Amino acid sequence: MTNLKVTTIQTNLFWEDISANLEQLDKQLAMLVNTSDVIILPEMFSTGFSMLPSKFAEAPKGKTLDWLKQQAKKTSAVITGSYIVKEAGNYFNRLVWMQPNGEFQTYDKRHLFSLSDEPKYYTAGQEKLIVTYKGWKICPLICYDLRFPVWSRNVENYDLLIYVANWPEKRAHHWRSLLMARAIENQSYTVGVNRIGNDGNNYYHSGDTSIIDFAGNIMLHTAHAAGMHTIELDYQKQQKFRNSLQFLADKDAFELS
């Protein structure tokens, strides 16, 4: 099994300005051609965490999906992040997993953030997504999902857990602590990519983008500044650790309703 190069993009976002955000990300992604396997953008990377889906939602196969296809092809990497989509009369905070060949899969945010009235405007997803890429099994989730360990539980034997977020600085301690907990309890590389800067509601985001290994060791932590970081994940090291400490074999059996 080959190792996996993962790139995090921690950036400020232009509030509710799709064109400006895509233009900014164009410039950032242009520096990542043929350098990575998976490039991770924040939650709602084209608008910020907007509660105006009626104004900013796109069709399932709209402008931003086309943009993701172009960027994945140009960089020769998977690109993933979430944006606002309208489908069958409902609005979704939808993550797209876009491969360089144009094939893609989607995940709709399961846990909607009630403190921001997200459930009033968006419809919750019902299906967990597990993708396979270059032999790695990967579970991509969105922001508030981080607080719910049952949904994140590694019952699929995944190798990499990803969270994309707009997580405010006032709860950054929770973000950092829960990412480490998810990595340790699931014996999985865990990546959390968050935005920086103030949003349109004047909530400040410190980023605290992190990559944590299967034993809870911090491989990357960056806060307050925009930046792109690429870390290579070693598959064999993770497998060796899991074989030596087989905690996952004793996990509880359960079904989600």
C-alpha positions, 0 to 999 in steps of 0.5 A, spaced: 500 500 500 502 506 498 503 512 502 498 518 501 499 525 501 494 530 504 494 537 503 490 542 508 488 549 505 486 554 511 484 560 508 479 566 510 473 566 506 469 572 502 462 572 506 457 570 501 461 571 495 462 565 491 466 568 485 471 571 490 472 565 493 473 560 487 478 566 484 482 566 491 482 558 491 484 558 484 490 561 485 492 557 491 490 551 488 495 553 482 501 552 487 499 544 488 499 541 481 502 534 481 504 535 489 498 531 493 493 526 493 488 529 496 486 536 497 482 539 503 478 545 503 473 548 509 466 547 510 462 551 505 468 554 502 464 558 496 460 562 501 462 561 508 457 558 513 451 562 510 444 561 512 441 564 506 441 557 502 435 560 498 440 565 495 446 561 494 444 554 493 446 551 486 443 545 482 447 539 484 451 539 477 452 547 477 458 552 477 461 549 483 461 542 481 464 544 474 469 548 478 471 542 482 472 537 476 477 542 473 481 543 479 481 536 481 484 534 473 488 540 473 492 538 480 491 531 479 488 530 486 482 529 489 479 535 492 474 535 497 470 540 501 462 542 502 458 548 499 450 549 498 446 545 494 439 545 492 436 538 490 428 536 490 426 542 493 431 541 499 437 545 501 444 541 503 450 542 506 454 538 501 461 535 501 463 533 494 469 528 493 471 529 486 477 525 483 481 527 478 478 523 472 471 527 474 468 521 478 465 524 484 461 522 490 457 526 495 456 526 503 450 531 506 452 533 513 448 529 518 448 533 524 446 540 523 448 546 528 442 548 531 445 554 535 445 557 528 439 555 526 442 550 520 436 545 521 431 551 519 434 552 513 438 545 511 436 538 510 440 533 514 443 527 510 442 520 512 448 516 509 455 516 511 460 516 506 466 511 505 470 512 499 476 508 497 482 512 493 489 509 492 487 503 496 485 507 502 478 507 505 476 514 507 471 517 511 469 525 510 465 528 515 463 536 516 464 540 522 458 539 527 459 531 526 465 532 530 461 532 536 458 525 535 462 519 536 457 514 534 457 517 527 464 517 526 465 510 529 470 506 525 466 500 524 468 500 516 475 499 518 477 506 514 484 509 514 483 516 514 477 520 517 476 528 515 472 533 518 471 540 514 469 546 518 467 553 519 468 552 527 469 559 531 475 560 535 471 561 542 470 553 541 477 552 539 479 548 545 473 543 543 475 542 536 482 540 538 480 536 543 475 532 539 479 531 533 485 528 538 479 523 541 477 521 534 484 519 532 485 515 538 478 512 539 478 510 531 486 508 531 486 512 524 489 518 521 484 524 522 484 531 519 481 537 521 481 543 516 478 549 518 477 556 516 480 563 519 478 570 519 471 573 521 465 571 518 459 575 516 456 574 523 463 577 526 465 570 529 472 569 528 475 563 526 482 561 528 483 555 524 487 550 528 487 546 522 490 539 524 493 532 522 493 527 527 496 520 527 493 514 529 496 514 536 493 521 537 500 524 535 500 531 532 503 531 525 500 538 524 497 544 527 496 551 524 492 557 527 490 564 525 494 564 519 492 562 512 496 557 509 497 550 505 500 544 508 502 537 505 503 531 510 505 524 507 501 519 511 504 512 512 499 506 511 504 501 514 505 505 520 498 505 522 497 498 520 503 496 525 500 500 530 493 497 529 496 490 529 500 491 536 494 494 540 487 491 537 483 496 540 478 496 534 476 489 535 473 490 542 468 495 539 461 495 541 456 493 536 450 497 534 446 500 529 444 507 527 436 508 527 
